[in-house]
């Protein structure tokens, strides 16, 4: 509850700060303070002193998993502001407004993570989506950005309509918007309404997380949006929507897995295949990361497929690993003059520390041992194996992970084994120190994932 209220209020603070403070560089400082306040408020909730079973007539549900997930998201937001805050200020003349929109998005993320009512899920998704349309077209002089914003808005509005129709069908089948009553109150005479509602919401949420075959907007939007905002969309927003996806299918549709599990399996397989195979052919690192984010969504879909306790552990660890690695890579990419793979040629000789951190981040995305990405993939795949169904999907995912190693290592090869004169904007020692902190956290979670997972038991 603290996160939802504080983030909304801090968004308003950021807007009014823009009116009274002329210095753009102050925006980052205020945003970082806001992220720290968010973190403190969420930890206070997580401590149990203010946790209640439900609020607003049961429309919100406070549980340790949701609050712990939000803690991970807020920590990722803090690193994002610290690493990329300066780049946000350089996008245009409205830096305070950009930060304000991100805090409003965080308020929506809080609703998505803690909802117990389909209407709250819808409101949360829209609070997340609408500011993203604005951020995507923030650079008004960039035609690709304008095209991306329009495409994102039109496709997003269409998927919202599908979600609302799905909610209407679920209400017709169950007579309730409450998630915990969807399984219990379904009338046998209205089973077809229930199935149609589940499928339509599945399609809408698959669009939001860029799962195939509803991924078509992702490469153009991620490529056209300002790079610093692509980082935010590809990491924090994507991971946050997945918790809403998991909560709905675990708590709402967990007893009728036979009606939707095959569909999720097909979506997962398509997402893994399209994301990884298409990424192989990309010459732009930014566009490659867009397709990579589709492939990573395929692995996170395993948590939805399995809907068991290990799914929660896997998604929590995956969110932490994926957000840290993606934010770290994009923070460096923003500084690069050339976004192509050749633009990274010889970076290890020029900036050995930054090249090392980028390597750790790519190794984590690839799922190499001793990085957080390895155990993240292990837990989501183990959750799928635990179901005892569609084991071919796990084997296929391992093969696709092997494909991903190829295109991630192309960038690593360019940095260490190719001659070139990569151009990079000047970086401060503080920036490098934060990158090292990101790499250390990735390795720490790769060596001892229980440092995070034990919190589920502790709280």
Number of C-alpha atoms within 10 A of each C-alpha: 20 19 29 21 16 22 27 20 17 24 26 16 17 23 20 14 19 18 10 8 12 10 9 17 16 16 26 22 15 17 25 19 14 22 27 16 18 27 23 16 20 21 18 15 21 22 14 12 9 11 17 13 9 15 13 7 9 15 19 23 22 21 18 19 21 22 24 21 23 26 21 23 26 22 20 25 27 21 23 25 22 20 23 24 22 18 19 22 21 13 18 13 12 17 24 26 21 24 26 27 25 24 30 24 26 31 25 28 30 27 27 31 27 26 27 28 24 24 16 19 26 19 15 24 22 19 20 26 21 17 17 25 21 18 24 28 24 21 18 12 10 14 13 19 23 21 17 23 24 17 17 24 18 12 16 20 15 13 21 21 14 20 24 18 16 24 23 18 22 27 19 17 23 21 15 18 19 20 24 18 17 24 17 12 12 19 15 11 9 14 14 14 21 26 17 17 24 22 19 21 24 22 22 21 22 25 22 24 26 27 29 24 15 19 18 14 16 24 20 18 26 26 21 23 28 22 21 25 22 23 27 23 20 25 25 26 23 20 25 24 22 25 26 24 22 26 23 26 23 24 16 21 23 21 13 13 15 10 13 17 18 14 15 20 22 14 22 26 25 17 28 29 22 20 28 27 18 15 26 18 10 17 15 17 26 24 22 24 26 25 27 28 28 30 32 25 25 28 28 29 28 29 31 28 27 29 23 17 11 18 26 26 23 24 26 29 28 27 25 26 31 28 27 30 28 25 28 28 23 26 24 21 21 19 18 17 13 16 16 18 19 20 21 29 23 23 25 22 16 16 15 14 16 21 22 19 23 27 23 26 29 25 23 29 30 24 23 18 14 18 28 32 28 23 25 29 28 16 22 29 25 19 24 25 17 14 13 9 15 14 13 11 18 20 12 14 21 16 13 21 22 14 17 24 18 14 24 23 15 16 22 24 17 20 28 18 14 15 14 16 14 20 16 18 10 7 12 8 8 11 16 17 14 15 28 19 16 22 23 15 18 26 21 16 23 23 16 14 19 14 10 16 17 11 13 17 9 8 13
